């Protein structure tokens, strides 16, 4: 993700923690770093908003449905691939 600026916390690190942030699972110091980054980085803020919406939709529509056994592994694999791609793009900038 190209943010067009330098940040104290890299975009890839913020996006790697966004689900934990949405779920309230981070320590306050990490939350403050994420909030500061989101305040100054429009692309990450948009991504955070998208992640929050997706999470709410999944909870609303799939909360009672059984989850396929391999779904978690597939999602985690895709997230890791996306993070690796983001880190490569950040290094290329």
C-alpha distance (Angstrom), angle and dihedral (degrees) to the residues before:
residue distance angle dihedral
X1 . . .
X2 3.76 . .
X3 3.77 111.8 .
X4 3.76 99.0 171.7
X5 3.78 95.7 -128.5
X6 3.76 148.3 60.5
X7 3.78 117.6 -96.2
X8 3.79 133.6 -171.4
X9 3.81 88.1 -125.7
X10 3.84 116.1 41.4
X11 3.81 117.5 -119.6
X12 3.80 92.0 -120.1
X13 3.81 90.7 56.6
X14 3.81 92.3 48.6
X15 3.79 93.2 49.0
X16 3.81 91.3 46.3
X17 3.82 88.8 58.4
X18 3.81 99.2 38.6
X19 3.83 96.0 102.1
X20 3.79 91.7 49.3
X21 3.81 88.3 48.0
X22 3.82 92.2 50.6
X23 3.82 90.1 48.6
X24 3.82 92.7 49.1
X25 3.80 91.6 -119.5
X26 3.82 98.3 129.6
X27 3.79 128.7 93.0
X28 3.79 114.0 -105.1
X29 3.81 93.0 -107.5
X30 3.82 90.1 57.3
X31 3.80 90.7 45.5
X32 3.80 90.3 53.7
X33 3.82 91.1 51.8
X34 3.79 91.5 49.4
X35 3.83 93.2 46.9
X36 3.81 90.9 49.2
X37 3.79 91.5 50.1
X38 3.82 93.0 46.8
X39 3.82 90.1 49.5
X40 3.81 91.3 58.3
X41 3.82 102.9 31.0
X42 3.79 116.0 69.2
X43 3.84 96.9 -173.9
X44 3.81 92.4 52.1
X45 3.80 90.9 45.6
X46 3.81 89.3 53.4
X47 3.82 90.7 48.5
X48 3.82 90.3 48.2
X49 3.80 89.7 51.7
X50 3.79 90.9 50.3
X51 3.80 92.3 48.6
X52 3.80 91.3 49.8
X53 3.80 92.2 50.3
X54 3.81 92.4 47.8
X55 3.79 91.6 49.3
X56 3.82 91.8 50.6
X57 3.82 92.2 47.5
X58 3.78 92.1 50.2
X59 3.81 91.4 48.4
X60 3.82 91.7 48.0
X61 3.78 98.0 45.8
X62 3.78 104.0 29.0
X63 3.79 103.1 31.0
X64 3.81 94.6 109.9
X65 3.80 100.0 31.0
X66 3.79 119.7 99.9
X67 3.79 112.2 -107.0
X68 3.82 118.3 -128.5
X69 3.81 110.0 -111.0
X70 3.79 95.6 -121.4
X71 3.83 96.6 44.3
X72 3.81 94.8 90.9
X73 3.81 91.9 52.1
X74 3.81 91.9 47.6
X75 3.81 92.6 49.7
X76 3.80 93.6 46.3
X77 3.81 90.8 48.2
X78 3.81 92.0 51.4
X79 3.80 92.2 46.5
X80 3.80 91.0 51.1
X81 3.82 91.0 49.0
X82 3.82 90.4 50.0
X83 3.82 91.4 49.1
X84 3.81 91.5 49.4
X85 3.80 90.0 49.9
X86 3.80 90.8 49.6
X87 3.80 91.9 50.4
X88 3.82 90.9 50.8
X89 3.82 90.8 50.6
X90 3.82 91.8 47.5
X91 3.82 91.1 52.2
X92 3.81 90.7 49.6
X93 3.82 92.4 56.5
